[in-house]
Amino acid sequence: MFIVDLDPQFTHAVKVKVPVDGGHKEETFKATFRVIPTDEMGQYDLSDGESSAVFLRRAIVSMSELVDRDKEPLSYNDDLRDELLRRPYVRSALARTYFEAVTGAKSGN
């Protein structure tokens, strides 16, 4: 049996390699995504920074397990999402997580 969901959504952990002095530190948060239909994907040029941000704004439903420098929880909102999408390492982690989830394959496979 295959369940037909007209607005499929899923939540995955997003692993972000945050640049630090001398290397990277892996941090994680959770993101809930909506599945973007294949016929809509042609609207986005994922090699272009602004177009990929527009795609992620459409795909992201929410984010959780986010804290500030003092480890105080942050509530998800569009402004926070947009601020995080301005960071290339967060943007690439979100895109990688989304595509690995919808294709079932790790990037590079």
N, C-alpha and C positions, 0 to 999 in steps of 0.2 A: 504494500500500500504506500502511495506517495501522497503526502498532505500538501495541498495547494494553498499557499499563503500569498495573498496579493500584495503584502507589504512586508517581505521578509527582513528581519533584523537579527543581529547577533552581537554578543559581547565577547571580546577577547582582551587578553593582557597585551599591552603595547610595550615592547622593550626598547628603550631609548639609550643610545650610547652618547652620553653627555660629555662634551669636551672638557677636560680638566688639564692642569699643568702636567705635561709629560705623557698624556694619553687620554683615556676615556673611563668614565664610570657608568656602569649600567644601572638605570633606574626604570621603574615600571609604573604604569597606571592602567586603568581599564577604559576601553572605549566601546560604546555601542554604535554600530554602523547599520545603515539600511543598504540593502543590495540594490545597486543601480542597474537597471535593465541594459542589456547589451546594445539595443538600438539607440540608447541615450549616450553611451560611452563615446561615440564618435564626435560628440560635441566638445570633448575635452582633449587638449594636447598636453599629455602628462609630462612631456619634456620641457614645457614652459611653466615657469614658477607661478605666474598668476592663474593660468588655466588649471594647474594642479590644485591650487588653493581653492578655486571655485568648485572643483570636483569634490574635494574633501569637505567643504562646507555643506555640500549636498548630501554626502554619504554619512557624515557624523551626526548621530542623534544626540549623544551625550558623552561625557567623560567623567570618571570618578577616580577616587584615591589620589587626588591632587592636593598638595599642601604648599604653603609658602615657606620662606626661609626659616621661620620660627616653628615649622612643622604644624602650623595651624591649618585645619581643613579649608579648602577653597570650594565654593559652590560653582557648579558649571553654569556658564551663560555664554552668549554669543561673543561678547567682548573678550572673555578669557580664551575661548576657542580661537578667535582671530589672532590674539597675541601669541598663542602657542604655535599657530601655523606660520608665523613670521620667523620662527626658528627652523633653519633647514634640517637639523638633526631630528626635530620632532616631526616635521612634515614628512620626511622620508620614512621614519618609523611607522607613522600612521598609514602611509600608502603601502608599505611592505606588509604590514599586518592585515590590511584590508584584502590585498590581492592574494596573499597566502591563504587566507580564510575562504575566499570565494572560489579559488582554483584548486584548493586542497594540496598545493605543492609549495615548497619553500622556494624563494627567489633563487634563480640560477639553475633550477632543475628543468 
